């Protein structure tokens, strides 16, 4: 059969959709597919680049289910999936329906191509914006011109899935939103990891600085203590030397005074003697003048007030130096920061991606009608002011439908 694999899979009752073979990272058809331990498949280069960003953490997660793996899983090529994708690329990504068309009944979606009696539609095409029965759907399976057409279950409201303002599929717009959202998540995760690393680096650096500062200030205290001991020893030595010199002179003076007193006593005794012979015999020895020691000049009231003044001046000088040094150190400490600015950053790419979907020319807060505040997950909720956005009614209905599904899923988790 010229249809090859799609036809054989249709015989087994399998109908393939394009999105089943899309990589959730690049949103394109799988290239060199690999399957990670949780069962999800990605392009080898996509998941490799995704995990390369988490190398420094040593924890590797699945972008879809967020399951973590340690150590980093080895990426092995999924040969079966690769063969299927390769053959589907060559033959088209839609399988051939094997049932015969049936006539449409009341309430059924009719084929837009059938003339006269309308057959029941088998599929609706989001590109053609029409519904087809099995017969008229055949070109979508046989011609490569329709290979990229998106086939969905038949719907009477096929036009509602197209944005009237931008003439683009809402699914495609959401895919673009998802791509931008995933890029933002990856960027924020990288910023978070970098911020944690910067915080850890700062903590380690602060500890190292504290240890070095403790060492330096301990040495400064020891140096001041040594100088205090030296000055104390200088004063004690000077005191001992001066006192010793003074004691020598005092002893000489006391000796001289004692001798003079003895001589004075002899003179007094001699002046009262009546023995002239004894007077003459002792007169010569008493009248001889003893040698007098020379007394050096001295300060009447010596003190160390000048030393105290010098120490006080040294203290003032040291305090001035310490104050200047402390100011310099304080400035250096204040310069060490992690966050330079807390001003919110504008993301032009994200604004461009979100604006077309909501019909906005400029970035505005993401909000919907106040009657629909849906819980998105366990930890965050969507809130908005009524009338804050004027969206296309079709887009609003489509998005609210998506949010209801997410909220129901969140409530049941």
Order of alpha helices (4+ residues) and beta strands (2+ residues): alpha-beta-beta-alpha-beta-beta-alpha-beta-beta-alpha-beta-alpha-alpha-alpha-alpha-alpha
